[in-house]
Structures are given as structure tokens and as C-alpha cells.
Amino acid sequence: MQLLIDHITRYTYSAPAAGIVQVLKLTPSDTEGQQVVNWRVDVDVDGRMMPSVDVFGNRCHTFYAERPVEQLTLHVTGTVITTDTAGVVGGASEPLPPILFRRSTPLTAGTPAIAMLAEGLRRDDALSTLHALMLGVQGRMQFEPGITEVATDADTALRLGRGVCQDLSQIFIAAARHLGIPARYVSGHYAAPDHPEQEAAHAWAEGFVPGLGWVSFDPTHGVCGTEGHVRVAVGLDSLDAAPVRGSRRGGGIESLAVGVHGRQAGGQRQGQSHSGQSQSQ
């Protein structure tokens, strides 16, 4: 499948913001299941863009704005050819051993509620357990935007019983780690021609299965990775794999608007946009 991605992130500040530094994890890498045909990241203000690779093997760009700005727009466009691998992730950059992904973080901490969920879904082997976890989390959680925030941890989301793909993925990860299975967070894009309501900006998880390696599980949709999934970045949690993270001086109130469109070449466009505000620290 050939997928076309168009992703715009626009920041607007109530006062000029100086010293802007943005770490961008917006560029996918080739794996056995996806080939990047072309990819472009553009910024509409003067500055420097420095490419790098982080500790997880993600392709990154660090952007430094050269002057104070009141608005900054990041525009990502690209084409990726994907193939169905039944969710098995092969050929990805793997600088870290799987056991590292058993490590808990504040967003994926094991708690009594997480442990109870995980133990109730334990099966005889890792692959069966991960499938049960995926469907169990999907059945337990109601997808509802606006209930949780970027800083919401897995335990809080589980107790709420509502959230978005970030929350479902981090609950899955926390539960898998409780059971001793390495698991990691994935940020990327999703486009399915038979589900026009699905968002292209998306998140899911990967679990490590002996003999198979890393396998992707999407608890939001209850499926393993498909040819509609474009894998961009991985990490221990959503902060590690965040598409954009940064800092600034001043700027007052920051307004954020995101528009993402993903579609199969020659097919129907998938898309989502949202906006929000945050106070500068």
C-alpha cells in the first residue's frame, strides 16, 4: 500500500517567544514493512535544523529559531510504501536490548489496578498474552478525546475508563511489563480506507515475543500492525516518542493546532485536526 501523509503543527504565541528549541521526531525509517519513498520537514521561520539519531534509533531533527516569533508552523509531507507483515517488526534499527523495555516510567508505572488487569489476561505464552492484553484494554477503555492530557499516566487513564490512543497504548505497555514482557510505545500514522473516521496521527505499542521479535499491537483498534500503520518513533512511553517536544522563553499563552491527513494513494483521505492551549513554564 502506498500512503501519503500531510501533517501540519502550528504554534501561536500571545507574545513573542524567544529561544525556541524543538526536537522533532517526525521522520520514519525503513523497515521490512515500510519503505520511505520521500519525506520532507519544513519550518516557516528562519532557523537551524540539525539531524540526529536518538538512543532508541529514532530519526530526529532539532530546530533552533534564530529570532523571536509569534507563530511557528511545522509541515511534514511524505510517501511511504507499506506491506503486511502480520504485525511483526523486522529490519528496524535496534540499538537497545529488549530487556531495557521492561523498565517502568512515571507514565507506565505498575500499580495495583494495572497488576489486576494484567493478571486477569495472563496466558500460557507471550504472544497469546499480548493478544489478550490488546483486546482486554480495548474492551476496558472507551475512546473519548478531551478526557486525558499529555501528562496522564496509565493508572489514571485506566481508572477513568476513558482516553485516547496514547492512554490505551500506555495501559497495554504497563500491563505487559508487569507480566515481564518487554513493551514500548510507538508514535506514527494510521490510514485505513475502510475506516474514514480514523485519525492519521496515532499511537500504538510493540511487545517482544521470543522467536518473533517485536510485534505491534494497536489496542485502540484491536488489531496488530497493518499496512495502514506507518511507524515513526519508539520509546519507553509517549514522552520518548513524542512527535514534537521543545522549550522557549516567554511567549505568554501558547495555542497549538494540529492537522494530519493520511490517505492511500488514489484512495480516500483520512484526517483529524485539533487545537489547544498551554501556559508557558
N, C-alpha and C positions, 0 to 999 in steps of 0.2 A: 504494500500500500504506500502511495506517495502522499505525504501530509504537508500542507502549507500552514505555517504558523506566523501570526502577526500579533505582536504583544507590545502594548504601549503603557508605560508608567509615567504619570505626570505629578510632580510635586509643585504646590503653590504655597508661598510663604507670605504671611501678613506684613512682614518687614524683611528687608534684605538679609539673606543668610550668607555668612562668610565661612571660609574654611571647610567647605563641603567635601567630604570623602565618602565615596560609595563603593562598596565591594559588591560586584555583580557576578552572580552565578547563574547566568542566563544562556550559556552556550553548551549544547550537548556534545558528547563524544561518540565515536563509532563503537559499536559492539557487534556481536554476531546477529543481533536482532534489529539493529538500526544503522543506517548509513547516512551521514550528514552530507547532502549534496551541496548546499550553500547555506551560509549563515552570516548575519550582519547585525552588529550592535551599534546604534547611533545615539549620540547625545547632542542636544540642541544648544549647548552653551560651550564657550571656549574652555579648554582644559586638557589634561593629560590622561591617557588611557594606558595602563600598564598591565600586560597579560601575565598570568602566572598559573601555577597548578597548586592546589592546597594539599593538606596532609591526607585527605580522603581520595585524592586523584581527580577532583573536580577541576574543570577549566574555569578560571576566574579572570575578571578584569577589575582593576582598582582605578576608579575615576577621581581625579582631583580637579575641582573647579578653580579657575585662575582668578576669578573675581566674584564679589557678592552678587547673588541672583535672587530674583523674586519668583521665578518659575524655572523648573528643570524637567525636561522630558526625555525619557529613555525609550527608544523604539527598536524593537527586535523583530527581524523578519528572517525566515529561512524555510528550507525544504529538506525533509527527511524521508528516506525510503525505509519502511519497516517490514519485517517478516514475522510470522507467527512462530514462536519458539515454546509455546505452552507455558510461558512464564519463566522459563529458565534463562538466567542472565549469563551469557558467555562472552568472553573476549573483552570484558571491561577492565579498565585499569584498577588493580587491586594492590595498592601499596601497603595495606594493613592486614594483619591476620584476622580471620573471622572471630576469634575469641574476644578481640577487643570490643566487638559489638554486643557483648553480654553486659557491658558496663552501663550502669544506670546514670541518668541525669535528672536534674530537678523537674524537667518536663515529662520524664518517663519513669519516675520513681515507682518502685514496687510498694504497694500499700495493702492493707487487709482486703480492701474491695477489689483491687487488681488481682490479688492472690486467689480470692474466691472465684472470680470469673475464670482465671487460668486453670485452676484445678478442676473445675467442672467441665472443661473442654480438653483435658489431657487425653491423649490416645496412645496407642502402642508404639508409634514411631513418629519421628519429627515431621515428616511430610503430612501424615494424616492429622497430626496435632495442629499444624499451621492452617490446613484447610478448615478444621473445626473452629479455630480461633477466628479466621476471617468471617465465616458465616455467623459465628456466635456474636462477634462485635457488631456486625451489620444488623442482626436481629435485636440486639440490645439497644442500639442507638437510633434516634430519629434525626435525619439530616435536616438541620434548621440553621440557616445563616443568621448572624447577628446576636446569637446567644453567648458565644465564647469570644475570646480575644487571642491575640498572638501569644500572650504570656500564660494562657490557660493550660494547666498541666493535665495529664491523662486521668488522674484520680478525680479531679474536679469535674471534668467532662463526663466521666463515667457516672458519677453521682447525679449529674444533671440529666443524663439520659438523652441529651441533645447536643448537636455540634455540627462541624463541617469536616471535610476530608482530613484536615490536619489533626483533629481530635480523634477520629476513628483510627487513623494510622498510628498515633502515639499510644492509644489504648492497646492496639494489637501488639505493638513493639514492647510495651511494658509487660504485657502478659506473657509474650514469648520468652523474654529474658527471665521472668520469674521461673519459667519451666526449664531454664538452662539452654535455651535455643538462641544463638546469635541473631539479632534482628536490627535493621536500620531503616531510616527514614529516606524517602525518595521524593524529590520535587520534580515536576515536569509538566507535560501537557497531555490531554486526553481528547480524542475526537473519535466519535462513533457515528457513522452515517445513519444508523437505525435509532439513535437517541439524540435528536436535535436539541433537547433541553440541557444536555450535559455541558459542563464547563470545560474549557480547554486548559486553563490554569488549574493544576491538580496536584494531589499528593497521594502517595500510597506507601507501601512498605516492602521490604525484602527480608526473607528468612533464610538461614543457611541450613541446607539439607545434606548430610554426608552422602557422597556418591553422586550428587547432582550439582552441588554448589549453591549459589544464590538463586532463589526463586522469588518472583514478585507476586505480591498478594494485595489486591485492592479491596479493602473491607467496605468502602463506600458503595461499590457496585457489586460486591460479592463474586468477583472473578479474579483469576490470575492474570498477569500482564498479557495484553493482547497487542495486535498490530496497530491498534489505535492509541497505544501509550508511547509517548516519547520521553525517555529517561534523560534528565538533565543533570541533577546533582544528588549526592547522598550524604548522610551524616548520622550522628547518634540521635539527633532529634531535629525538629523544624528549624531551630536557630542555625545549626550547622549547614543546612541545605537551603537556607532562605535565598530566594532569587535576588533580593536587594537588601543590604544592610549598610548602615553608614552613620556618620556623625556630622555635626555642623555647629557653628557658633551663631547665636542669635536666630533671627528668622521669625520669632513670635510663634503664632499658631501655624502648624503645617497641615495643609489639606492634601490628601492623596487620592488620586483617581487612577484606576487600572482598567484597561480594556484589552481583552485577549480574544483572539479568533483563531480557531483551528479548523481546518477542513481537509477532506480528502480531495486530491486533485480531480477536478471535474465533477465533484460531488457537492453536497450541501454544506453550508457554512455553519460551524458551531461557534458560540460566543458567549461571553459574560463580561459585564463591567460592573464596578462598584466604586464607591468613594467613601472617605472617612476623614477624620481629623485627629491630630495628636498634638500634645503640648510639648514644646522643646524642653530638653533637660538642661 
